[in-house]
Structures are given as C-alpha cells and as structure tokens.
Amino acid sequence: MRLLVVGAHGQVGTDLVAAAGAAGLPVRGLGSRELDITDAAAVQAALGYLAAGSAETGARGVVINAAAYTAVDAAETDREAAYAVNEQGPANLAIAAQRLGLGLVHVSTDYVFPGDGAQPYRPTDPTGPRSVYGASKLAGELRVLESHPDAHVVRTAWVWGTTGNNFVKTMAKLAATRPTVDVVDDQRGTPTLAADLAAGLIELAGGAVPGGVLHATNGGETTWFEFARAIFADLGHDPNRVHPTTTDKFPRPAPRPAYSVLSGEAWVNAGLTPLRGWRAALDATLTAHPEAFVPA
Ligand SMILES: NC(=O)c1ccc[n+]([C@@H]2O[C@H](COP(=O)([O-])OP(=O)(O)OC[C@H]3O[C@@H](n4cnc5c(N)ncnc54)[C@H](OP(=O)(O)O)[C@@H]3O)[C@@H](O)[C@H]2O)c1
C-alpha cells in the first residue's frame, strides 16, 4: 500500500503520516498549502502522482482525507467556506480517486447526528445535524459515497492528541493558570486519541473491508467534566478543582450534541481492531509525552 494523506498538518493528519512512516509504509503528506482540496485540478494532479507511483510499484494507492473545516462555531456564519472544504473537497477527492482506481478513507464526525440519543449511534442510524459544520460534513459523506462507493467514511468524535489545539491542552493550561475551572457535565461522548484513530484508519486502508460508513472512537464514554477531572489527575493536579456546570451556561453559536457516543460494533464486525479505552489512551499519552501538554 502507498498512502497519500491530505490535511497532513492537522491533529489526525500529523499522526497518520507518523503512524504510516513508523509502519514502514510509503506515505506522502500534503498540508493545505501543498494541496487545497477545494481545487479540483490540483486534487486530480496530486492523486495522479499517487496513482503513477502505485502503478510503477504494484502497490495499492489509498488516499486518507484528514482535511476539514473544523471551526464549528465559525462555520455558522462562514457557511460557504465550510461547505467548500467539507463537501466539495471530499467530492473532488472521491471523483479523482474513483477515476484513478485509488482507495479513499474519509474522516467524518459525530456532529452528523442530532445528539439527542441515549444509546451509542450506529453507522446506519438516522442522521440529523444541528449545525452548519455537521451539515457540511454530512454533505461531504454523501458526495464521497456517491462518487466512490468503495470508499470508507469513518466518523469519529472528541479528537485530541499531541498536535494542535484540543481540550486536553486547554485543560492543561487552565490547570496551570486558574484555581478552579467549570466544565460541562451534560454532554456525553468519547475522547479519541488522534494517534489511535490514525492506526485504525491505516488498518482499514490496508484491509479488504467493503466500502461504506464506520465509526471509530476510543472505547467507553464520559462527559467533558469527567474527562477534565481525569486530565487534572493525570497531570498531578487536584481533580476537585474542576467543577461541573451545564451547557446552557456556555452559549455558543453552534449547538453542541448532548449525546455523541458512537457505536464501534460495525468496526469490530468488519474485523478491525477496536481502539483501546479512552482513559487508557489518556493515561498512556500523558505519561509518554508530558512535554506536549506543558502550557506555552
Ligand atoms: N477535532 C475533533 O474533535 C473532531 C471530532 C470529530 C471528527 N473530526 C474530524 O476529524 C478530521 C480531522 O480533524 P482534526 O481534528 O485533525 O482537524 P484539524 O486539526 O483542524 O486539521 C484539519 C486540517 O485540514 C486542513 N485544511 C483545511 N482546509 C483545507 C483545504 N481546503 N485543503 C486542504 N487542507 C485543508 C487544515 O489546514 P490549515 O490549518 O492549514 O487550514 C488542517 O491542518 C476532520 O474530518 C474532522 O471533521 C474531528
């Protein structure tokens, strides 16, 4: 397998390139400056390069799309840009990949669901995004599968890692600068380590799973409040400095799903390795890479 990772400098993209390299796979990572996925001609050229390399070596070429417009609140008023990256970009990738005989793994989100469920969402459950971001990501999923039925759409949630800004880094900073912090305790989901997701996406890309939608998160579920307490504890701070609050105290332009747990059953049924529990992923990462979470 030869991989092309687009959105290669984001949280997931960075870990995809690292994981593929560590596994000894030929991989090329392109950030938004090297490849703007909204530019259909540039996408065709980049994927053409992958296809030529694959033909030369006999290796299967697979594109993994980790590029997205991820500013959830900004998307509410920046609709056109969100749709360009989250719908048209994936469509460009799917059309070119299908034409060139390349595989495609496209990353999507729990925000495609309404978030009012009470049981883990399965890939086949009805969608119903409540935000522009979620709607644009759902539009992207549909365009991918319409143009490339063998492609894989993988929804994930609550991503964090050593790269970029994320909830764990925010909590690390607040722990160092504030006596207490209020965190919402009425949104449930599963924190997902970008590196674990990346490993799963690479396993999927190299396998023979039929195309369609799958869910991949770390195991278990929690609330942001409980997650924050675990982060404080792992960083050696008193978790009782984290106080529970409710979503209505933090009005945001885009509504947040109250319930975002994704079922990993289809992932396991496809023969793929389940991602470890979220707490194990947190403990291991904060122990192995404490420097990544030291506030700047
Ligand atoms: N973060 C989460 O909690 C979360 C939750 C569920 C699902 N997801 C999904 O997971 C995937 C990866 O997210 P992430 O957390 O890694 O996001 P991220 O850190 O924001 O990375 C996204 C990357 O996409 C790039 N990008 C934006 N516009 C682009 C364009 N037109 N062409 C090429 N690249 C472009 C960005 O580059 P620039 O910075 O240079 O613009 C950025 O490096 C996305 O599909 C996202 O929807 C994320």
The ligand as a MOL file (V3000), in Angstrom:
LIG
                    3D

  0  0  0     0  0            999 V3000
M  V30 BEGIN CTAB
M  V30 COUNTS 48 52 0 0 0
M  V30 BEGIN ATOM
M  V30 1 N -11.2890 17.6060 16.2790 0
M  V30 2 C -12.3480 16.8990 16.6390 0
M  V30 3 O -12.7370 16.8820 17.8020 0
M  V30 4 C -13.0820 16.0690 15.6260 0
M  V30 5 C -14.2210 15.3660 16.0460 0
M  V30 6 C -14.9020 14.5890 15.1130 0
M  V30 7 C -14.4420 14.4930 13.8250 0
M  V30 8 N -13.3490 15.1860 13.4460 0 CHG=1
M  V30 9 C -12.9210 15.0780 12.0580 0
M  V30 10 O -11.6100 14.5560 12.0510 0
M  V30 11 C -10.9120 15.0340 10.9010 0
M  V30 12 C -9.5730 15.5910 11.3240 0
M  V30 13 O -9.8050 16.6090 12.2730 0
M  V30 14 P -8.6260 17.2840 13.0840 0
M  V30 15 O -9.0580 17.3750 14.4960 0
M  V30 16 O -7.3310 16.6600 12.7180 0 CHG=-1
M  V30 17 O -8.7140 18.7520 12.4650 0
M  V30 18 P -7.6120 19.8800 12.3630 0
M  V30 19 O -6.5380 19.6820 13.3610 0
M  V30 20 O -8.3770 21.1710 12.3390 0
M  V30 21 O -6.9860 19.6170 10.9360 0
M  V30 22 C -7.6990 19.8550 9.7540 0
M  V30 23 C -6.6830 20.1720 8.6870 0
M  V30 24 O -7.4030 20.4100 7.4710 0
M  V30 25 C -6.6580 21.3740 6.7590 0
M  V30 26 N -7.4720 22.0530 5.7640 0
M  V30 27 C -8.4270 22.9850 5.9400 0
M  V30 28 N -8.8880 23.3980 4.7490 0
M  V30 29 C -8.2130 22.6980 3.8110 0
M  V30 30 C -8.2340 22.6800 2.3950 0
M  V30 31 N -9.0580 23.4770 1.6710 0
M  V30 32 N -7.3940 21.8370 1.7290 0
M  V30 33 C -6.5510 21.0330 2.4340 0
M  V30 34 N -6.4800 21.0170 3.7710 0
M  V30 35 C -7.3090 21.8380 4.4400 0
M  V30 36 C -6.1990 22.3470 7.8300 0
M  V30 37 O -5.0810 23.0590 7.3640 0
M  V30 38 P -4.9030 24.6150 7.7560 0
M  V30 39 O -4.8160 24.6520 9.2350 0
M  V30 40 O -3.6450 24.9870 7.0510 0
M  V30 41 O -6.1220 25.3110 7.2330 0
M  V30 42 C -5.8540 21.4330 8.9780 0
M  V30 43 O -4.4850 21.1070 9.0230 0
M  V30 44 C -11.8470 16.0370 10.2310 0
M  V30 45 O -12.5370 15.3910 9.1880 0
M  V30 46 C -12.8290 16.4000 11.3210 0
M  V30 47 O -14.0740 16.7910 10.7880 0
M  V30 48 C -12.6360 15.9620 14.3160 0
M  V30 END ATOM
M  V30 BEGIN BOND
M  V30 1 1 1 2
M  V30 2 2 2 3
M  V30 3 1 2 4
M  V30 4 1 4 5
M  V30 5 2 4 48
M  V30 6 2 5 6
M  V30 7 1 6 7
M  V30 8 2 7 8
M  V30 9 1 8 9
M  V30 10 1 8 48
M  V30 11 1 9 10
M  V30 12 1 9 46
M  V30 13 1 10 11
M  V30 14 1 11 12
M  V30 15 1 11 44
M  V30 16 1 12 13
M  V30 17 1 13 14
M  V30 18 2 14 15
M  V30 19 1 14 16
M  V30 20 1 14 17
M  V30 21 1 17 18
M  V30 22 2 18 19
M  V30 23 1 18 20
M  V30 24 1 18 21
M  V30 25 1 21 22
M  V30 26 1 22 23
M  V30 27 1 23 24
M  V30 28 1 23 42
M  V30 29 1 24 25
M  V30 30 1 25 26
M  V30 31 1 25 36
M  V30 32 1 26 27
M  V30 33 1 26 35
M  V30 34 2 27 28
M  V30 35 1 28 29
M  V30 36 1 29 30
M  V30 37 2 29 35
M  V30 38 1 30 31
M  V30 39 2 30 32
M  V30 40 1 32 33
M  V30 41 2 33 34
M  V30 42 1 34 35
M  V30 43 1 36 37
M  V30 44 1 36 42
M  V30 45 1 37 38
M  V30 46 2 38 39
M  V30 47 1 38 40
M  V30 48 1 38 41
M  V30 49 1 42 43
M  V30 50 1 44 45
M  V30 51 1 44 46
M  V30 52 1 46 47
M  V30 END BOND
M  V30 END CTAB
M  END
